[in-house]
């Protein structure tokens, strides 16, 4: 089986390749492609490919540009951090996806759908990648730039760029600004994670942290990462080893 991984972060691509080889029992050959340009060149050639795993946002553009430039007649599974708006469009176009950060379970499910995805292409019904590009472009223009919080008898918009940390304490969601003020959003961490998109990283179940709040990162036993922040906060924020590679990829892009 021949698989292509389109991912501009080598650490993420390596993790995905390792996970795939562990889940597939048959012999598998995997090639990594790290940009739109490199992928177009590869697929323009005579290279045999059975399945593609692709990030959406690459360093030189959206990966949909690859499929618009070259006829691809094999299934594509996207690795994405986009919310339900985009995912509904994926399903409608016969495309599968795994959410970042991916897990062994979600990757296994995607591989199990491989045979179903092949039928879409064999029926000469290729996905409409141009439609997806338009939908995602529209989504980006509509993306919220603030979080609404309640303060006394007022509702106040707090800009994403002013938020250092969002965390859960005593079952209550707290929002901490760079100026040191604390507010209480009326949404949970899962909802705020979707609102913030790549602006924040979900370090664990308790914390969403802004890239602007991170000075540096310390590595310690068991490959966990400890975040050093430029704000006053008493509790240490730790990224588990399972999320470490995804976090570092996000940190590099942010």
C-alpha positions as CSV (number, residue, x, y, z in Angstrom):
1,X,0.0,0.0,0.0
2,X,1.4,3.4,-1.0
3,X,0.5,6.4,1.2
4,X,1.4,10.1,0.8
5,X,1.4,12.4,3.8
6,X,1.1,16.1,3.0
7,X,2.2,18.0,6.1
8,X,4.6,21.0,6.5
9,X,5.6,20.2,10.1
10,X,8.2,17.3,10.0
11,X,7.5,16.3,13.6
12,X,3.7,15.9,13.0
13,X,4.4,14.1,9.7
14,X,6.8,11.7,11.5
15,X,4.2,11.0,14.2
16,X,1.5,10.3,11.6
17,X,3.8,8.0,9.6
18,X,4.7,6.0,12.7
19,X,1.1,5.6,13.8
20,X,0.0,4.5,10.3
21,X,2.8,1.9,10.1
22,X,1.7,0.5,13.5
23,X,-1.9,0.3,12.5
24,X,-1.6,-1.3,9.0
25,X,-0.6,-4.9,8.9
26,X,0.3,-5.1,5.2
27,X,3.5,-3.8,3.7
28,X,3.2,0.0,3.4
29,X,5.3,2.6,1.6
30,X,5.0,6.2,2.9
31,X,6.3,9.4,1.3
32,X,6.2,12.8,3.1
33,X,5.5,16.0,1.1
34,X,5.9,19.3,2.9
35,X,4.4,22.0,0.6
36,X,1.8,22.6,-2.1
37,X,4.6,23.0,-4.6
38,X,6.3,19.8,-3.7
39,X,3.1,17.8,-3.7
40,X,2.1,19.1,-7.2
41,X,5.4,18.1,-8.6
42,X,5.1,14.6,-7.0
43,X,1.6,13.9,-8.2
44,X,2.3,15.2,-11.7
45,X,4.8,12.4,-12.0
46,X,4.1,8.7,-12.3
47,X,4.2,7.9,-8.6
48,X,1.7,5.3,-7.5
49,X,-0.5,6.4,-4.5
50,X,-3.4,4.5,-2.9
51,X,-4.3,7.0,-0.1
52,X,-3.4,10.5,0.9
53,X,-3.3,12.1,4.4
54,X,-3.2,15.9,4.0
55,X,-3.0,18.9,6.3
56,X,-5.2,21.8,5.0
57,X,-3.1,24.9,5.8
58,X,0.5,24.5,4.5
59,X,3.3,27.0,4.5
60,X,2.7,28.0,0.9
61,X,-1.1,27.8,0.8
62,X,-4.1,25.6,1.2
63,X,-3.6,22.0,0.2
64,X,-6.8,22.2,-1.9
65,X,-4.7,24.0,-4.4
66,X,-2.9,20.7,-5.0
67,X,-6.1,18.9,-6.0
68,X,-7.2,21.8,-8.2
69,X,-3.9,21.7,-10.1
70,X,-3.5,17.9,-10.4
71,X,-6.2,15.3,-11.0
72,X,-6.2,13.1,-7.9
73,X,-8.2,9.8,-8.3
74,X,-7.4,8.3,-4.8
75,X,-9.1,9.0,-1.4
76,X,-7.9,11.9,0.7
77,X,-8.2,12.1,4.5
78,X,-7.6,15.6,5.8
79,X,-6.0,16.3,9.1
80,X,-7.7,19.4,10.3
81,X,-8.4,21.7,13.2
82,X,-11.4,23.3,11.5
83,X,-14.8,23.2,13.2
84,X,-18.2,21.7,12.2
85,X,-18.9,24.3,9.6
86,X,-16.1,22.9,7.4
87,X,-16.5,19.3,8.5
88,X,-20.1,19.2,7.3
89,X,-18.8,20.4,3.9
90,X,-16.2,17.6,3.9
91,X,-18.9,14.9,4.5
92,X,-21.1,16.3,1.8
93,X,-18.3,16.0,-0.7
94,X,-17.3,12.4,0.2
95,X,-14.1,13.4,2.0
96,X,-13.0,12.0,5.4
97,X,-11.0,13.8,8.1
98,X,-9.3,13.4,11.4
99,X,-9.2,16.2,13.9
100,X,-5.9,17.5,15.2
101,X,-4.4,16.4,17.5
102,X,-5.2,13.0,16.1
103,X,-5.3,9.8,18.2
104,X,-4.7,6.2,17.4
105,X,-8.5,5.6,17.7
106,X,-9.4,8.4,15.2
107,X,-6.7,7.3,12.8
108,X,-7.9,3.7,13.0
109,X,-11.4,4.9,12.1
110,X,-10.2,6.9,9.2
111,X,-8.2,3.9,7.8
112,X,-11.3,1.7,8.2
113,X,-13.2,4.1,6.0
114,X,-10.6,3.8,3.2
115,X,-12.5,1.2,1.3
116,X,-15.7,3.3,1.4
117,X,-13.8,6.3,0.2
118,X,-12.4,4.4,-2.8
119,X,-16.0,3.8,-4.0
120,X,-16.5,7.5,-4.3
121,X,-13.6,7.9,-6.7
122,X,-14.4,4.6,-8.6
123,X,-17.9,6.0,-9.3
124,X,-16.3,9.0,-11.0
125,X,-17.6,11.4,-8.3
126,X,-14.5,13.3,-7.3
127,X,-15.0,15.7,-4.4
128,X,-15.5,19.3,-5.3
129,X,-12.4,20.8,-3.8
130,X,-13.1,24.3,-5.3
131,X,-16.3,24.5,-3.3
132,X,-14.5,23.6,-0.1
133,X,-11.9,26.3,-0.8
134,X,-14.7,28.9,-1.1
135,X,-16.4,27.7,2.1
136,X,-13.3,27.8,4.1
137,X,-12.3,31.3,2.8
138,X,-15.8,32.5,3.7
139,X,-15.4,30.9,7.2
140,X,-12.2,32.7,7.8
141,X,-13.8,36.1,7.1
142,X,-16.7,35.3,9.5
143,X,-14.4,34.0,12.3
144,X,-15.0,35.8,15.6
145,X,-12.3,38.1,16.8
146,X,-13.6,38.5,20.4
147,X,-15.1,36.5,23.3
148,X,-18.1,37.9,25.1
149,X,-17.9,38.0,28.9
150,X,-20.3,39.1,31.6
151,X,-19.2,41.8,34.0
152,X,-21.7,43.0,36.5
153,X,-24.8,44.0,34.4
154,X,-22.8,44.4,31.1
155,X,-21.7,42.1,28.3
156,X,-18.2,43.0,27.2
157,X,-16.3,41.8,24.1
158,X,-12.7,40.8,24.9
159,X,-10.4,40.7,21.8
160,X,-8.6,37.4,21.3
161,X,-5.3,39.2,21.1
162,X,-5.9,40.5,24.7
163,X,-6.5,37.0,26.2
164,X,-3.6,35.3,27.7
165,X,-5.2,32.3,29.2
166,X,-8.6,30.6,29.5
167,X,-8.9,27.9,32.2
168,X,-11.3,25.9,34.3
169,X,-11.2,26.2,38.1
170,X,-13.9,24.8,40.4
171,X,-16.0,23.9,37.4
172,X,-16.1,27.6,36.4
173,X,-14.5,29.0,33.2
174,X,-12.1,31.8,33.8
175,X,-10.6,34.2,31.2
176,X,-7.4,36.0,32.1
177,X,-6.2,39.0,30.1
178,X,-2.7,40.2,29.6
179,X,-3.6,43.2,31.8
180,X,-4.3,40.8,34.7
181,X,-8.1,41.1,34.7
182,X,-10.3,38.0,35.1
183,X,-13.6,37.5,33.5
184,X,-16.2,34.7,33.3
185,X,-17.3,33.7,29.8
186,X,-20.7,32.0,29.3
187,X,-19.1,29.3,27.2
188,X,-17.1,26.2,28.2
189,X,-13.6,25.4,27.1
190,X,-14.6,23.2,24.2
191,X,-16.7,26.1,22.7
192,X,-14.0,28.7,23.4
193,X,-11.4,26.4,21.7
194,X,-13.5,26.5,18.5
195,X,-13.9,30.2,18.8
196,X,-10.2,30.9,19.2
197,X,-9.1,28.5,16.4
198,X,-5.3,28.3,16.2
199,X,-5.0,31.4,18.3
200,X,-5.0,29.2,21.4
201,X,-3.7,25.7,22.2
202,X,-5.6,23.2,24.4
203,X,-2.7,22.2,26.6
204,X,-4.9,19.8,28.6
205,X,-8.5,19.5,29.8
206,X,-8.1,22.6,32.0
207,X,-6.2,25.1,29.9
208,X,-6.3,27.1,26.7
209,X,-3.2,29.2,26.3
210,X,-2.3,32.0,23.9
211,X,0.9,31.9,21.9
212,X,1.6,35.5,23.0
213,X,1.7,34.3,26.7
214,X,4.5,31.8,26.2
215,X,8.1,32.8,26.8
216,X,9.6,29.4,26.3
217,X,9.0,25.7,27.0
218,X,10.8,23.3,29.3
219,X,11.0,19.6,28.7
220,X,11.1,17.2,31.6
221,X,10.7,13.5,32.5
222,X,8.4,11.4,30.2
223,X,8.6,14.0,27.4
224,X,6.1,16.3,29.0
225,X,6.4,20.0,28.4
226,X,6.1,22.8,31.0
227,X,5.1,26.3,29.8
228,X,6.9,29.4,31.0
229,X,4.5,32.4,30.7
230,X,4.9,36.1,30.7
231,X,2.0,36.6,33.0
232,X,1.5,36.1,36.7
233,X,-0.2,32.7,37.2
234,X,0.4,30.5,40.2
235,X,-0.3,27.1,38.6
236,X,2.1,25.3,36.3
237,X,0.7,24.5,32.9
238,X,1.9,21.2,31.4
239,X,1.4,19.7,28.0
240,X,1.3,15.9,28.0
241,X,3.7,13.8,25.9
242,X,0.7,12.8,23.7
243,X,0.1,16.4,22.7
244,X,3.8,17.5,22.7
245,X,4.5,17.2,19.0
246,X,1.2,18.9,18.1
247,X,2.0,21.7,20.5
248,X,5.4,22.3,19.1
249,X,4.0,22.3,15.6
250,X,1.4,24.9,16.6
251,X,4.1,26.9,18.5
252,X,6.2,27.1,15.3
253,X,3.3,28.3,13.2
254,X,1.8,30.8,15.7
